[in-house]
Amino acid sequence: MLLDAPVDRIAAGKIAPPRPPPKAAPPPAAAAARPGRAAGPDVSAAVAQARELAAAAGSLEALATAIAAFDGCPLKFEGAASQAVFYRGAVDAPLMVIGEGPGQEEDQRGEPFVGRAGRLLDKMLGAAGLTERVFITNTVFWRPPGNRTPTPSEQAVCAPFVERAIALVQPRMLLLVGGASAKAMLQKEEGILSMRGRWHEWRSADGALELPAMPTLHPAFLLRQPAAKKRAWADLLTLTERLDRPERPD
């Protein structure tokens, strides 16, 4: 098409075209919603408080009071219906049995291992001659909702109380009942079928305490899989043989 006035096309080509407007940055809310940015619960403050309360307890009675007053474990307000579930058994026992967490009957009665699984555990301990020689507790002291497995963070905030109980009772060895207990106490990721039947070394967080520990299958699992009872019984016999072995003179 012809124009009325001439246009210098060469000069016009020297003019830079206008730049497109810059894209607006995403709002902070959108950036925060990106996957992979969420962090796990920070339990360091609760662990520090538990450690302080546990260290101040000079007896098992004082430790039980400290646990009951502790509000740092969310299970206290989520799954528990009544009270903290601390321990039962001999306060000077040579063997400490550590399970995973209390269930409904334990929550109601305030003692660990008193339901069907606990009754099976008692039968096994009795058959091995250990009835009066055990102190029984768990890695957490409040019932998880729906009797689910306690999480590592829930176990972490209760760990200082478990360590203090070990220091006060002074057992010679530990029986770690169930995968969640063995993983938490030994800080390992192996499955219970891999860990059971073998001796491991448990160490306190500060390295001051060290004890031999035997992981074994949980009685609740044995109720579902009766054929596995012979493996748990073999674990218990191995432990009892070492427990009854004469100590070497210094």
One Martini backbone bead per residue (centre of mass of N, CA, C, O) as a GRO file, in nm:
protein
  250
    1MET     BB    1   0.098   0.033   0.021
    2LEU     BB    2   0.048   0.373  -0.022
    3LEU     BB    3   0.175   0.668   0.101
    4ASP     BB    4   0.164   1.006   0.142
    5ALA     BB    5   0.423   0.968   0.315
    6PRO     BB    6   0.742   0.924   0.356
    7VAL     BB    7   0.948   0.640   0.470
    8ASP     BB    8   1.226   0.558   0.676
    9ARG     BB    9   1.314   0.229   0.712
   10ILE     BB   10   1.606   0.241   0.817
   11ALA     BB   11   1.558   0.428   1.065
   12ALA     BB   12   1.332   0.261   1.196
   13GLY     BB   13   1.519   0.004   1.255
   14LYS     BB   14   1.686   0.152   1.497
   15ILE     BB   15   1.441   0.110   1.669
   16ALA     BB   16   1.353  -0.021   1.951
   17PRO     BB   17   1.153  -0.227   2.075
   18PRO     BB   18   0.933  -0.273   2.302
   19ARG     BB   19   0.921  -0.391   2.618
   20PRO     BB   20   0.808  -0.615   2.811
   21PRO     BB   21   0.659  -0.662   3.086
   22PRO     BB   22   0.728  -0.768   3.383
   23LYS     BB   23   0.706  -1.031   3.580
   24ALA     BB   24   0.549  -1.123   3.846
   25ALA     BB   25   0.601  -1.218   4.147
   26PRO     BB   26   0.538  -1.448   4.357
   27PRO     BB   27   0.377  -1.492   4.619
   28PRO     BB   28   0.459  -1.605   4.928
   29ALA     BB   29   0.242  -1.827   4.943
   30ALA     BB   30   0.331  -1.981   4.688
   31ALA     BB   31   0.621  -2.044   4.778
   32ALA     BB   32   0.534  -2.204   5.041
   33ALA     BB   33   0.369  -2.432   4.864
   34ARG     BB   34   0.601  -2.580   4.789
   35PRO     BB   35   0.747  -2.859   4.754
   36GLY     BB   36   0.982  -2.947   5.017
   37ARG     BB   37   0.947  -2.717   5.263
   38ALA     BB   38   0.866  -2.891   5.482
   39ALA     BB   39   0.893  -2.944   5.823
   40GLY     BB   40   0.950  -3.098   6.096
   41PRO     BB   41   0.917  -3.143   6.409
   42ASP     BB   42   1.017  -2.952   6.688
   43VAL     BB   43   1.164  -3.127   6.982
   44SER     BB   44   1.394  -2.987   7.146
   45ALA     BB   45   1.241  -2.852   7.382
   46ALA     BB   46   1.108  -3.111   7.494
   47VAL     BB   47   1.371  -3.267   7.543
   48ALA     BB   48   1.498  -3.064   7.739
   49GLN     BB   49   1.275  -3.082   7.951
   50ALA     BB   50   1.292  -3.387   8.001
   51ARG     BB   51   1.588  -3.390   8.090
   52GLU     BB   52   1.551  -3.207   8.336
   53LEU     BB   53   1.336  -3.375   8.486
   54ALA     BB   54   1.491  -3.645   8.497
   55ALA     BB   55   1.750  -3.547   8.649
   56ALA     BB   56   1.577  -3.459   8.915
   57ALA     BB   57   1.518  -3.760   8.957
   58GLY     BB   58   1.586  -3.976   9.248
   59SER     BB   59   1.332  -4.155   9.169
   60LEU     BB   60   1.068  -4.335   9.058
   61GLU     BB   61   0.855  -4.156   9.186
   62ALA     BB   62   0.965  -3.889   9.071
   63LEU     BB   63   0.949  -3.979   8.776
   64ALA     BB   64   0.645  -4.026   8.764
   65THR     BB   65   0.572  -3.732   8.828
   66ALA     BB   66   0.718  -3.604   8.586
   67ILE     BB   67   0.562  -3.750   8.365
   68ALA     BB   68   0.272  -3.656   8.446
   69ALA     BB   69   0.363  -3.336   8.408
   70PHE     BB   70   0.425  -3.378   8.117
   71ASP     BB   71   0.359  -3.178   7.795
   72GLY     BB   72   0.559  -3.264   7.537
   73CYS     BB   73   0.362  -3.497   7.460
   74PRO     BB   74   0.100  -3.534   7.237
   75LEU     BB   75  -0.032  -3.801   7.349
   76LYS     BB   76  -0.165  -3.677   7.604
   77PHE     BB   77  -0.390  -3.525   7.389
   78GLU     BB   78  -0.477  -3.779   7.185
   79GLY     BB   79  -0.487  -4.091   7.324
   80ALA     BB   80  -0.527  -4.039   7.610
   81ALA     BB   81  -0.773  -4.091   7.877
   82SER     BB   82  -0.600  -4.064   8.165
   83GLN     BB   83  -0.283  -4.181   8.196
   84ALA     BB   84   0.016  -4.256   8.279
   85VAL     BB   85   0.249  -4.516   8.158
   86PHE     BB   86   0.518  -4.664   8.310
   87TYR     BB   87   0.522  -4.924   8.534
   88ARG     BB   88   0.630  -5.265   8.615
   89GLY     BB   89   0.781  -5.425   8.886
   90ALA     BB   90   1.104  -5.446   8.964
   91VAL     BB   91   1.326  -5.195   9.092
   92ASP     BB   92   1.586  -5.428   9.085
   93ALA     BB   93   1.613  -5.537   8.809
   94PRO     BB   94   1.812  -5.717   8.570
   95LEU     BB   95   1.554  -5.670   8.377
   96MET     BB   96   1.455  -5.474   8.094
   97VAL     BB   97   1.139  -5.406   7.954
   98ILE     BB   98   1.079  -5.267   7.617
   99GLY     BB   99   0.832  -5.123   7.461
  100GLU     BB  100   0.628  -4.911   7.283
  101GLY     BB  101   0.308  -4.891   7.388
  102PRO     BB  102   0.014  -4.822   7.505
  103GLY     BB  103  -0.305  -4.930   7.546
  104GLN     BB  104  -0.619  -4.944   7.653
  105GLU     BB  105  -0.573  -5.107   7.916
  106GLU     BB  106  -0.326  -4.946   8.009
  107ASP     BB  107  -0.467  -4.672   8.025
  108GLN     BB  108  -0.676  -4.760   8.246
  109ARG     BB  109  -0.451  -4.891   8.462
  110GLY     BB  110  -0.137  -4.776   8.445
  111GLU     BB  111  -0.006  -5.032   8.291
  112PRO     BB  112   0.206  -5.235   8.136
  113PHE     BB  113   0.120  -5.518   7.994
  114VAL     BB  114  -0.227  -5.612   8.047
  115GLY     BB  115  -0.312  -5.749   7.809
  116ARG     BB  116  -0.289  -5.994   7.590
  117ALA     BB  117   0.013  -5.945   7.539
  118GLY     BB  118   0.093  -5.935   7.840
  119ARG     BB  119   0.006  -6.224   7.914
  120LEU     BB  120   0.205  -6.358   7.724
  121LEU     BB  121   0.460  -6.237   7.842
  122ASP     BB  122   0.426  -6.357   8.127
  123LYS     BB  123   0.441  -6.652   8.040
  124MET     BB  124   0.727  -6.637   7.924
  125LEU     BB  125   0.871  -6.531   8.176
  126GLY     BB  126   0.784  -6.765   8.360
  127ALA     BB  127   0.914  -6.999   8.193
  128ALA     BB  128   1.209  -6.843   8.237
  129GLY     BB  129   1.225  -6.726   8.540
  130LEU     BB  130   1.134  -6.380   8.535
  131THR     BB  131   0.901  -6.255   8.701
  132GLU     BB  132   1.091  -6.121   8.952
  133ARG     BB  133   1.317  -5.983   8.715
  134VAL     BB  134   1.132  -5.735   8.615
  135PHE     BB  135   1.113  -5.433   8.415
  136ILE     BB  136   0.828  -5.256   8.282
  137THR     BB  137   0.810  -5.072   7.972
  138ASN     BB  138   0.825  -4.783   7.749
  139THR     BB  139   0.883  -4.539   7.501
  140VAL     BB  140   0.592  -4.459   7.587
  141PHE     BB  141   0.320  -4.312   7.820
  142TRP     BB  142   0.105  -4.294   7.585
  143ARG     BB  143  -0.163  -4.348   7.397
  144PRO     BB  144  -0.206  -4.406   7.085
  145PRO     BB  145  -0.402  -4.358   6.839
  146GLY     BB  146  -0.538  -4.663   6.773
  147ASN     BB  147  -0.268  -4.814   6.849
  148ARG     BB  148  -0.038  -4.699   6.723
  149THR     BB  149   0.266  -4.630   6.628
  150PRO     BB  150   0.510  -4.465   6.743
  151THR     BB  151   0.690  -4.198   6.687
  152PRO     BB  152   1.005  -4.073   6.686
  153SER     BB  153   0.925  -3.803   6.828
  154GLU     BB  154   0.775  -3.932   7.067
  155GLN     BB  155   1.019  -4.097   7.165
  156ALA     BB  156   1.223  -3.862   7.205
  157VAL     BB  157   1.067  -3.712   7.445
  158CYS     BB  158   1.087  -3.989   7.630
  159ALA     BB  159   1.387  -4.085   7.652
  160PRO     BB  160   1.493  -3.949   7.918
  161PHE     BB  161   1.308  -4.128   8.101
  162VAL     BB  162   1.418  -4.402   8.019
  163GLU     BB  163   1.712  -4.347   8.100
  164ARG     BB  164   1.650  -4.287   8.399
  165ALA     BB  165   1.534  -4.563   8.465
  166ILE     BB  166   1.792  -4.718   8.407
  167ALA     BB  167   1.967  -4.568   8.619
  168LEU     BB  168   1.787  -4.654   8.869
  169VAL     BB  169   1.770  -4.970   8.828
  170GLN     BB  170   2.020  -5.119   8.704
  171PRO     BB  171   2.044  -5.313   8.477
  172ARG     BB  172   2.206  -5.568   8.282
  173MET     BB  173   1.959  -5.575   8.069
  174LEU     BB  174   1.777  -5.577   7.751
  175LEU     BB  175   1.432  -5.602   7.633
  176LEU     BB  176   1.321  -5.555   7.300
  177VAL     BB  177   0.981  -5.499   7.213
  178GLY     BB  178   0.984  -5.460   6.904
  179GLY     BB  179   1.055  -5.252   6.644
  180ALA     BB  180   1.014  -4.965   6.772
  181SER     BB  181   1.198  -5.017   7.013
  182ALA     BB  182   1.462  -5.104   6.874
  183LYS     BB  183   1.502  -4.851   6.697
  184ALA     BB  184   1.502  -4.636   6.925
  185MET     BB  185   1.724  -4.759   7.118
  186LEU     BB  186   1.947  -4.826   6.869
  187GLN     BB  187   1.941  -4.649   6.616
  188LYS     BB  188   1.782  -4.824   6.389
  189GLU     BB  189   1.652  -4.957   6.054
  190GLU     BB  190   1.599  -5.229   6.113
  191GLY     BB  191   1.432  -5.501   6.128
  192ILE     BB  192   1.318  -5.728   6.356
  193LEU     BB  193   1.399  -5.988   6.192
  194SER     BB  194   1.704  -5.894   6.192
  195MET     BB  195   1.759  -5.826   6.507
  196ARG     BB  196   1.671  -6.068   6.624
  197GLY     BB  197   1.873  -6.280   6.833
  198ARG     BB  198   2.072  -6.035   6.879
  199TRP     BB  199   2.330  -5.863   7.000
  200HIS     BB  200   2.333  -5.540   7.148
  201GLU     BB  201   2.417  -5.191   7.199
  202TRP     BB  202   2.333  -4.975   7.449
  203ARG     BB  203   2.320  -4.610   7.455
  204SER     BB  204   2.338  -4.327   7.584
  205ALA     BB  205   2.343  -4.001   7.492
  206ASP     BB  206   2.618  -3.952   7.682
  207GLY     BB  207   2.769  -4.247   7.723
  208ALA     BB  208   2.743  -4.354   8.034
  209LEU     BB  209   2.563  -4.586   7.918
  210GLU     BB  210   2.586  -4.958   7.892
  211LEU     BB  211   2.401  -5.226   7.721
  212PRO     BB  212   2.272  -5.517   7.666
  213ALA     BB  213   2.060  -5.610   7.376
  214MET     BB  214   1.738  -5.778   7.304
  215PRO     BB  215   1.561  -5.837   7.038
  216THR     BB  216   1.202  -5.889   6.984
  217LEU     BB  217   0.898  -6.004   6.956
  218HIS     BB  218   0.583  -5.917   6.971
  219PRO     BB  219   0.306  -6.043   7.123
  220ALA     BB  220   0.104  -5.937   6.912
  221PHE     BB  221   0.236  -6.093   6.681
  222LEU     BB  222   0.208  -6.378   6.807
  223LEU     BB  223  -0.105  -6.379   6.800
  224ARG     BB  224  -0.103  -6.368   6.477
  225GLN     BB  225   0.184  -6.557   6.483
  226PRO     BB  226   0.233  -6.850   6.634
  227ALA     BB  227   0.489  -6.964   6.478
  228ALA     BB  228   0.687  -6.732   6.616
  229LYS     BB  229   0.730  -6.827   6.914
  230LYS     BB  230   0.999  -6.988   6.888
  231ARG     BB  231   1.175  -6.735   6.839
  232ALA     BB  232   1.113  -6.584   7.101
  233TRP     BB  233   1.204  -6.814   7.287
  234ALA     BB  234   1.496  -6.820   7.193
  235ASP     BB  235   1.561  -6.533   7.286
  236LEU     BB  236   1.498  -6.581   7.589
  237LEU     BB  237   1.709  -6.804   7.634
  238THR     BB  238   1.956  -6.638   7.560
  239LEU     BB  239   1.917  -6.426   7.780
  240THR     BB  240   1.905  -6.610   8.032
  241GLU     BB  241   2.184  -6.734   8.002
  242ARG     BB  242   2.333  -6.462   8.044
  243LEU     BB  243   2.202  -6.372   8.311
  244ASP     BB  244   2.302  -6.655   8.465
  245ARG     BB  245   2.579  -6.592   8.430
  246PRO     BB  246   2.861  -6.575   8.574
  247GLU     BB  247   3.043  -6.340   8.701
  248ARG     BB  248   3.327  -6.186   8.665
  249PRO     BB  249   3.591  -6.115   8.825
  250ASP     BB  250   3.785  -5.828   8.890
   0.00000   0.00000   0.00000
